[in-house]
Amino acid sequence: MALTSASTEMPVVRNLADFPVDSGNLLERMVFNHRRWVILACLALTLVLGWMMTRVQVNASFEKMIPTAHPYIQNFLNHRKDLRGMGNSLRVVVENTQGEVYDARFLETFKQINDELFLMPGVDRAWMKSLWTPAVRWTEVTEEGFSGGPVMPDGFNGSSESLDRLRLNANRANLVGNLIANDLKSAAVQLPLLERDPKGGRINYWQLSHDLDALRAKYETGHAPDGKPWGVTIHVIGFAKVVGDLLDGLVQVALYFAIAIGIAAALLYFYTHCLRSTALVLACSIVAVFWQIGLLAIFGLELDPYSMLVPFLVFAIGVSHGAQKMNGIMQDIARGTHRLVAARYTFRRLFLAGVTALLADAVGFAVLVLIPIPVIRDLALTASIGVAVLVFTNLLLLPVLLSYVGVSPRAARRALEQEQRQLDGHRGLWVVLDHFAERRSWALAAVLVSVALGVGGYAVSTRLQVGDLDPGAPELRANSRYNQDNAYVAGHYALSSDVFAVIVKTPPEGCLKYQTLDVVDQLAWELQQLPQVRTTLALPDVVRQITAGSFEGNPKWLTISRNQDVLNYAAQQASVNMPDMFNTECSVMPLVAFLTDHKAETLSQVLAVVERFIAEHPTDPAQLQLLPAAGNSGIEAATNIVVHEANTTMLLYVYAAVIALCLITFRSWRATVVAVLPLVLTSILCEALMVWLGIGVKVATLPVIALGVGIGVDYALYLLSVQLAGQRRGLSLAQAYGDAVLFTGRVVALVGVTLAAGVVTWAFSPIKFQADMGVLLTFMFLWNMVGALVLIPALSHFLLNDVHTRQSK
């Protein structure tokens, strides 16, 4: 099959004086007739935004991680002041490595740790709980009535008598399994956290995590004043520590970014054998990252563990578009065209396709704004800024710079020789791709294999779950310190750190009414029937104990009395001994369920029981409302609902936008189908891969498929633009596709490998969700490349044959 060059329509201009400088569209003339001003403007912007880049903040926020607009989250946020400890909190467990907690030396160490935790910024000190806080109290029934007091005895001095009294008080308060481990070898501190400091600023989770690590190092590796080791091990779990560990892991991101640059440089140089053009492509892509991060600082945005990955994508996308421009200029220079004219030719041929591809990328990012989770919206905005700056750095600045430096003569000769060999029919393995456009049997086989993969992938993807599929913090590796700490706490304490709470709202003093307590008690019983619920805790449980205690501990009185005076007395005692059971007005109280884990299936079943109970037990909203959800697991359950709804909606919007862009670009519904079907197959197979790898759809992985679709359509835009242009000039499908492969196809393969190489380094990140995103994006980039090179000619054989193309002209 004879090929023609995709550039033969543009004449070779060796002498710049022979080129009409007023040719081309207005934008081309503005850019290339004022090249020095363009370079000076970009240099000034780079200096300013590079300086601003140093001022960008790296942090995270609890509220940004949750769907604040969801009704269940609104319930929590509206009553969070009345539900201290039901949201963002830490649990610090201090283990005695040399014995039990009832040891004078350990308790003195524990007291010092408790005091240091108390003074840490961001701690809601009034609701902190441990053996050393006066809010933790014991109660017992005596012949004279109730007696009680703080669990830590007054005047505790570490003597055997004091230790015996502490042991007795802890048993009276039923602290074993809660604040004391089941094996009595560790004690816990509950640390509710404020979202903002007294000055109104958000808590710095990174600094808080470092403070906790410093505290841990001090007592685990240091020595007490007596010269002996402290003899303790400290375990810390909670959202703030997870975020702190994630931010610590981001330090390695800089290393991965450097590796990605090195891989991209090696691949580009291997392809071009031109050092100067390779350096320019990389430099412009890095400048885009500088601009993006500098603009974040100007707009008051922050980088967080999720948006920290966006600069990788911006760099990779920049390299992909830069490689296309470099390839076009190199081919024109190789044929003898002056480097400035070659830059303008490439600008004419590829600027529209490049802008459309970047718009598709932007759509893939921008559609994430529809997901009502602030951290994903910030990621979408961050990425959209990055894509916008690529229009200037890689579509405008790069061709201008290449118009000055061109490519090396050696690289130009090599490109010309390679193109000539291909025009003469010596195309190596690339000729195989032509068979998908020429031969019906090849095209049909490719389509049938794709259908089979799609059907099989869809069958597997139906088992895709929303939420976490593993215990602990799935954002981190299973062998991370945090997950080891979480495993220790889960194995040594009866009350788990996975807390699901239902908010019970009544008029003032309404939480003491018999009808309220009875409904809450029924719901608690329903929850206790689930194997995923270890136990429940609510005001009815406390009322039972106090009522029985008021009648000499008679078990017959372990009930909720209908006598309001009895209930009032029980509430008065509860307000002293367990003040977190209800608020000061007795209008809001939590029903707390301690779960075995926070896996997606567990949360969905617990929430289903609560929702069914509310539906089957309607109440007067003015008198009683049962409102899901609070606690870390309750918030995660609501987040899973939003993620599940957003997953489908997001894909519909991103595909609708990509289809619209393709229709505008190609002006052919058949070409649009050819471009979009490979993306659909990749999306289906990506979901099947998530099932196989045990990855659930959650906040971290939700954007991946949208990004893969938005970036993956780039391949089709470049290939089909050249193919359709050739067909409309009268070339056959096989000739037009051969030209497309000659002009852009090899670069499509290069870009696919470069994109994949840029993100595959994430797979080695200590942050598990980054590793998951790296694997999934690598798969999507490579498979989209294969789909573009194989499925586009196969589908074109049936949908874009010569007759159809001529009719569309």
Residue pairs with C-beta under 8 A, 6 or more apart in sequence:
1 425
1 434
1 438
1 734
1 735
1 738
2 423
2 425
2 735
3 422
3 423
3 425
3 735
3 738
3 739
3 742
4 423
4 726
4 731
4 735
4 739
5 331
5 335
5 419
5 423
5 739
5 742
5 743
6 349
6 722
6 725
6 726
6 739
6 740
6 742
6 743
7 328
7 331
7 332
7 335
7 345
7 349
7 743
9 729
10 332
10 345
10 348
10 349
12 332
12 335
12 336
12 337
13 19
13 337
13 338
13 341
14 336
14 337
14 338
15 338
16 338
16 340
16 341
19 338
19 340
19 341
19 344
21 29
21 32
21 33
22 29
23 344
24 32
24 344
24 347
24 348
25 348
27 351
28 344
28 347
28 348
28 351
31 38
31 347
31 396
31 399
31 400
32 340
32 343
32 344
32 347
32 399
32 400
32 403
35 400
35 403
35 404
38 396
38 397
38 400
39 397
39 400
39 401
42 287
42 392
42 393
42 397
45 291
46 287
46 290
46 291
48 294
49 290
49 291
49 293
49 294
49 295
49 298
50 290
50 294
51 294
52 293
52 294
52 295
52 297
52 298
53 290
53 293
53 294
53 297
55 297
56 293
56 294
56 296
56 297
56 301
56 302
56 303
57 297
57 302
57 303
58 206
58 247
58 250
58 302
58 303
58 304
58 308
59 202
59 204
59 205
59 206
59 247
59 302
59 304
60 205
60 243
60 246
60 247
60 304
60 305
60 375
61 195
61 202
61 304
61 374
61 375
62 87
62 88
62 193
62 195
62 239
62 240
63 77
63 195
63 374
64 304
64 373
64 374
64 375
64 378
65 239
65 373
65 374
65 375
65 639
65 699
66 73
66 373
66 635
66 638
66 639
67 73
67 372
67 373
67 638
67 639
67 642
68 74
68 77
68 372
68 374
69 372
70 372
70 638
70 639
70 641
70 642
72 627
72 628
72 629
72 634
72 637
72 638
72 641
73 635
73 638
73 639
75 503
75 627
75 628
75 629
75 630
76 83
76 86
76 87
76 503
76 629
76 630
76 634
76 635
79 503
79 505
79 588
79 627
79 630
80 86
80 87
80 630
82 583
82 587
82 588
83 501
83 503
83 588
83 590
83 630
84 124
84 126
84 127
84 192
84 580
85 124
85 127
85 129
85 190
85 192
85 580
86 499
86 501
86 590
86 592
86 630
86 631
86 634
87 192
87 630
87 631
87 632
87 635
88 192
88 193
88 195
88 238
88 239
88 240
89 190
89 191
89 192
89 193
89 238
89 239
89 632
90 190
90 191
90 193
90 212
90 236
90 237
90 238
90 239
90 240
90 241
91 188
91 189
91 190
91 191
91 236
91 237
91 238
91 489
91 497
92 113
92 117
92 188
92 189
92 191
92 212
92 234
92 235
92 236
93 181
93 186
93 187
93 188
93 189
93 234
93 235
93 236
93 237
93 485
93 488
93 489
93 492
93 493
94 109
94 110
94 113
94 186
94 187
94 188
94 189
94 219
94 232
94 233
94 234
94 235
95 181
95 185
95 186
95 232
95 233
95 234
95 235
95 488
96 103
96 106
96 185
96 186
96 231
96 232
97 231
97 232
97 233
98 106
98 231
99 106
99 185
100 106
100 184
100 185
101 107
101 110
101 131
101 180
101 181
101 184
101 185
101 186
101 187
102 163
102 166
102 167
102 184
103 163
104 158
104 159
104 163
105 158
105 224
105 231
106 231
106 232
107 131
107 156
107 158
107 163
107 166
108 158
109 219
109 224
109 230
109 231
109 232
110 130
110 131
110 132
110 187
110 232
111 132
113 189
113 215
113 219
113 232
113 234
114 130
114 131
114 132
114 133
114 189
115 132
116 215
117 123
117 128
117 189
117 191
117 215
118 125
118 128
120 191
120 208
120 211
120 212
121 197
121 203
121 204
121 207
121 208
122 193
122 194
122 197
122 203
122 204
122 208
122 240
123 191
123 192
123 193
123 194
124 191
124 192
124 193
124 194
127 135
127 190
127 192
127 580
128 135
128 189
128 190
128 191
128 192
129 135
129 136
129 179
129 189
129 190
130 136
130 179
130 187
130 188
130 189
130 190
131 151
131 152
131 166
131 170
131 175
131 179
131 180
131 187
132 152
134 150
134 152
135 579
136 150
136 151
136 152
136 173
136 175
136 179
137 148
137 149
137 150
137 151
137 173
137 576
137 577
137 578
138 148
138 149
138 150
138 151
138 169
138 170
138 172
138 173
138 577
139 146
139 147
139 148
139 172
139 173
139 546
139 549
139 573
139 577
140 146
140 147
140 148
140 172
140 549
141 548
141 549
141 550
141 552
141 553
145 550
146 546
146 549
146 550
146 573
148 172
148 576
148 577
149 169
150 169
151 166
151 169
151 170
151 173
151 175
152 166
152 169
153 162
153 165
153 166
153 169
155 162
156 162
156 165
156 166
170 176
170 180
176 182
176 184
176 494
177 493
177 494
177 495
178 188
178 493
178 494
178 495
179 187
179 188
179 190
180 186
180 187
180 188
181 187
181 188
181 492
181 493
182 492
182 493
182 494
183 492
185 492
186 235
186 492
188 489
188 493
191 238
193 203
193 208
193 238
193 240
194 203
195 202
195 203
196 202
196 203
197 203
203 240
205 240
205 243
205 244
205 247
206 243
206 244
206 247
206 248
208 240
208 244
209 240
209 241
209 243
209 244
209 245
209 247
209 248
210 244
212 236
212 241
212 244
213 244
215 234
216 234
216 236
219 230
219 232
219 234
220 230
220 232
220 233
220 234
222 229
222 230
223 229
223 230
224 230
235 485
235 488
235 489
236 482
236 485
237 482
237 485
237 486
237 489
237 497
238 497
239 632
241 482
242 473
242 475
242 476
242 482
243 305
245 473
245 476
245 480
245 481
245 482
246 305
246 475
246 476
246 767
247 305
249 305
249 476
249 765
249 766
249 767
249 770
250 305
250 308
250 767
252 765
252 766
253 308
253 309
253 312
253 765
253 770
256 312
256 761
256 762
256 764
256 765
257 311
257 312
257 315
259 761
260 312
260 315
260 316
260 757
260 758
260 759
260 761
261 282
261 286
261 315
263 754
263 757
263 758
263 761
264 282
264 285
264 315
264 316
264 319
264 754
264 757
264 758
265 278
265 282
267 750
267 753
267 754
267 757
268 277
268 278
268 281
268 282
268 319
268 323
268 326
268 750
268 754
269 275
269 278
271 323
271 746
271 747
271 750
272 278
272 326
272 327
272 330
272 407
272 411
272 415
273 408
273 410
273 411
273 414
274 330
274 407
274 408
274 410
274 411
275 408
276 405
276 406
276 407
276 408
277 326
277 329
277 330
277 402
277 405
277 406
277 407
277 408
277 411
278 326
280 322
280 326
280 398
280 401
280 402
280 405
281 318
281 319
281 322
281 323
281 325
281 326
281 398
282 319
282 322
284 318
284 322
284 393
284 394
284 397
284 398
284 401
285 314
285 315
285 318
285 319
285 322
285 393
285 394
286 315
287 393
287 397
288 314
288 315
288 318
288 386
288 389
288 390
288 393
288 394
289 311
289 314
289 315
289 318
289 386
291 389
291 392
291 393
292 310
292 311
292 314
292 382
292 385
292 386
292 389
293 303
293 311
295 385
295 389
296 302
296 303
296 382
296 385
299 385
301 378
301 381
301 382
302 378
303 382
304 375
304 378
305 475
305 767
305 769
305 770
306 375
306 376
306 378
306 379
306 699
306 700
307 375
307 378
307 379
307 382
307 383
309 762
309 770
309 773
310 379
310 382
310 383
310 386
311 386
312 758
312 759
312 762
313 383
313 386
313 707
313 711
313 759
313 777
314 383
314 386
314 387
314 389
314 390
315 758
316 754
316 755
316 758
316 759
317 358
317 361
317 386
317 387
317 390
317 711
317 714
317 755
318 390
318 393
318 394
319 751
319 754
319 755
319 758
320 714
320 751
320 754
320 755
321 354
321 357
321 358
321 390
321 394
321 395
321 714
322 394
322 398
323 747
323 750
323 751
323 754
324 350
324 354
324 718
324 744
324 747
324 751
325 346
325 347
325 350
325 354
325 394
325 395
325 398
325 399
325 402
326 398
326 402
326 407
327 743
327 744
327 746
327 747
328 342
328 345
328 346
328 349
328 350
328 743
329 339
329 342
329 343
329 345
329 346
329 399
329 402
329 406
329 407
330 407
330 411
330 412
330 415
331 415
331 419
331 743
332 341
332 342
332 345
332 346
333 339
333 342
333 406
333 407
333 412
333 415
334 412
334 413
334 415
334 416
334 419
335 416
337 345
339 402
339 403
339 404
339 405
339 406
339 407
340 403
342 403
342 406
343 399
343 400
343 402
343 403
344 399
344 403
346 399
347 399
349 722
350 718
350 721
351 395
352 665
352 721
353 665
353 717
353 718
353 721
354 394
354 395
355 391
355 395
356 661
356 664
356 665
356 717
357 713
357 714
357 717
357 718
358 387
358 390
358 391
358 395
359 661
360 657
360 658
360 661
360 710
360 711
360 713
360 714
360 717
361 387
361 710
361 711
361 714
362 383
362 384
362 387
362 388
362 710
363 654
363 657
363 658
363 661
363 710
364 654
364 658
364 706
364 707
364 708
364 709
364 710
364 711
365 379
365 380
365 383
365 384
365 387
365 706
365 707
365 710
366 380
366 384
367 380
367 650
367 653
367 654
367 657
367 706
367 710
368 376
368 377
368 379
368 380
368 383
368 650
368 702
368 703
368 706
369 377
369 380
369 381
370 646
370 649
370 650
370 653
371 377
371 380
371 642
371 643
371 646
371 650
371 702
372 642
372 646
373 639
373 642
373 643
373 646
373 699
375 699
376 699
376 702
376 703
379 703
380 703
383 707
406 412
407 415
419 742
421 427
422 430
422 742
423 742
425 431
427 434
427 738
427 742
430 741
430 742
430 745
430 746
433 737
433 741
433 745
433 789
433 790
433 793
434 734
434 737
434 738
434 741
434 793
435 442
436 442
436 443
436 446
436 790
436 793
436 794
436 797
437 443
437 733
437 734
437 737
437 738
437 793
437 794
437 796
437 797
438 733
438 734
438 797
440 797
442 794
443 793
443 794
443 795
443 797
443 798
444 794
446 790
446 791
446 794
447 791
447 794
447 795
447 798
450 677
450 678
450 681
450 787
450 791
450 794
453 681
453 684
453 685
454 680
454 681
454 684
454 685
456 688
457 681
457 684
457 685
457 687
457 688
458 684
458 688
460 687
460 688
460 691
460 692
461 684
461 687
461 688
461 690
461 691
463 691
464 687
464 690
464 691
464 696
464 697
465 600
465 601
465 696
465 697
466 600
466 640
466 643
466 644
466 647
466 696
466 697
466 698
467 599
467 600
467 603
467 604
467 636
467 639
467 640
467 643
467 696
467 697
467 698
468 474
468 598
468 599
468 600
468 636
468 696
468 698
469 599
469 600
469 694
469 695
469 696
470 478
470 599
470 694
471 486
471 487
471 490
471 597
471 598
471 599
472 478
472 482
472 483
472 486
472 487
473 480
473 482
473 483
473 486
474 696
474 698
474 768
474 769
475 700
475 767
475 768
475 769
476 482
476 483
476 766
476 767
476 768
477 483
477 766
477 767
477 768
477 771
478 768
480 766
486 497
489 496
489 497
490 496
490 497
494 534
494 535
494 594
495 534
495 535
495 594
496 534
496 594
496 595
496 596
496 597
497 632
498 594
498 595
498 596
498 597
498 598
498 602
498 632
498 633
499 592
499 593
499 594
499 595
499 631
499 632
499 633
499 634
500 592
500 593
500 595
500 603
500 606
500 607
500 629
500 631
500 633
500 634
500 637
501 590
501 591
501 592
501 593
501 629
501 630
501 631
501 634
502 523
502 590
502 591
502 593
502 610
502 626
502 627
502 628
502 629
502 630
502 634
503 588
503 590
503 625
503 626
503 627
503 628
503 629
503 630
504 511
504 516
504 520
504 538
504 588
504 589
504 590
504 591
504 624
504 625
504 626
504 627
505 587
505 588
505 624
505 625
505 627
506 513
506 516
506 586
506 587
506 588
506 623
506 624
506 625
507 587
507 622
507 623
508 585
508 586
508 587
509 585
509 586
509 587
510 516
510 586
510 587
510 623
510 624
511 517
511 539
511 571
511 582
511 586
511 587
511 588
511 589
512 564
512 567
512 568
512 571
512 586
513 564
513 567
514 560
514 561
514 562
514 564
514 567
515 623
515 624
516 623
516 624
517 539
517 540
517 543
517 560
517 567
518 540
518 560
519 617
519 619
519 624
519 626
520 538
520 539
520 540
520 589
520 591
520 626
521 538
521 540
521 560
522 613
522 617
523 591
523 610
523 613
523 617
523 626
524 536
524 538
524 540
524 541
524 591
524 593
526 609
526 613
527 533
527 536
527 591
527 593
527 606
527 609
527 610
528 535
528 536
530 605
530 606
530 609
531 596
532 595
532 596
532 597
532 602
532 605
532 606
533 593
533 594
533 595
533 596
533 606
534 594
534 595
534 596
535 593
535 594
536 591
536 592
536 593
536 594
537 591
537 592
537 594
538 581
538 589
538 590
538 591
538 592
539 571
539 574
539 581
539 582
539 589
540 560
542 570
542 574
542 577
542 578
542 581
543 560
543 567
543 570
543 571
543 574
544 558
544 559
544 560
545 558
546 569
546 570
546 573
546 574
547 557
547 558
547 559
547 560
547 561
547 566
547 570
548 554
548 555
548 557
548 558
550 557
550 566
550 569
550 570
551 557
560 567
561 567
571 582
571 586
574 581
574 582
575 581
575 582
581 589
581 590
582 588
582 589
583 589
590 630
590 631
592 631
593 606
593 631
595 602
595 603
595 606
595 633
596 602
598 632
598 633
598 636
600 640
600 696
602 633
603 633
603 636
603 637
603 640
604 637
604 640
606 633
606 637
607 628
607 629
607 634
607 637
607 641
610 626
610 628
610 629
611 628
613 626
614 626
614 628
619 625
619 626
628 634
628 637
628 638
629 635
629 637
629 638
639 698
639 699
640 698
643 697
643 698
643 699
643 702
644 697
646 702
647 697
647 702
650 702
650 705
650 706
651 683
651 705
651 706
651 709
654 706
654 709
654 710
655 676
655 679
655 680
655 709
658 676
658 679
658 709
658 710
658 713
659 672
659 676
661 713
662 671
662 672
662 675
662 676
662 713
662 716
662 717
663 669
663 672
665 717
665 721
666 672
666 675
666 720
666 721
666 724
667 808
668 724
668 800
668 808
670 799
670 800
670 804
670 808
671 720
671 724
671 799
671 800
673 795
673 799
674 716
674 720
674 791
674 792
674 795
674 796
674 799
674 800
675 713
675 716
675 717
675 720
675 792
676 713
676 716
677 791
677 795
678 712
678 716
678 784
678 787
678 788
678 791
678 792
678 795
679 708
679 709
679 712
679 713
679 716
679 784
679 787
681 783
681 787
681 791
682 708
682 709
682 712
682 780
682 783
682 784
682 787
683 705
683 708
683 709
685 779
685 783
686 704
686 705
686 708
686 776
686 779
686 780
686 783
687 705
689 775
689 776
689 779
690 696
690 697
690 701
690 776
693 772
693 775
695 701
695 772
695 776
698 769
700 769
700 772
700 773
701 769
701 772
701 773
701 776
704 773
704 776
704 777
704 780
705 776
705 780
707 777
707 780
708 776
708 777
708 780
708 781
708 784
711 755
711 780
711 781
711 784
712 780
712 781
712 784
712 787
712 788
714 751
715 748
715 751
715 752
715 784
715 785
715 787
715 788
715 789
716 788
716 792
718 744
718 747
718 748
719 740
719 741
719 744
719 745
719 748
719 788
719 789
719 792
720 740
720 792
722 736
722 739
722 740
722 743
722 744
723 733
723 736
723 737
723 739
723 740
723 792
723 796
723 800
724 736
724 800
724 805
725 736
726 735
726 736
726 737
726 739
726 740
727 733
727 736
727 800
727 802
727 805
727 806
728 805
728 808
728 809
731 739
732 802
733 793
733 796
733 797
733 800
733 801
733 802
733 805
737 792
737 793
737 796
741 789
745 789
748 785
748 788
748 789
749 785
749 789
751 785
752 781
752 782
752 784
752 785
752 786
752 788
753 782
753 785
755 777
755 781
756 777
756 778
756 781
756 782
759 773
759 774
759 777
759 778
759 781
760 774
760 775
760 778
761 774
762 770
762 771
762 773
762 774
762 775
762 777
763 771
763 774
763 775
763 778
764 771
765 771
765 774
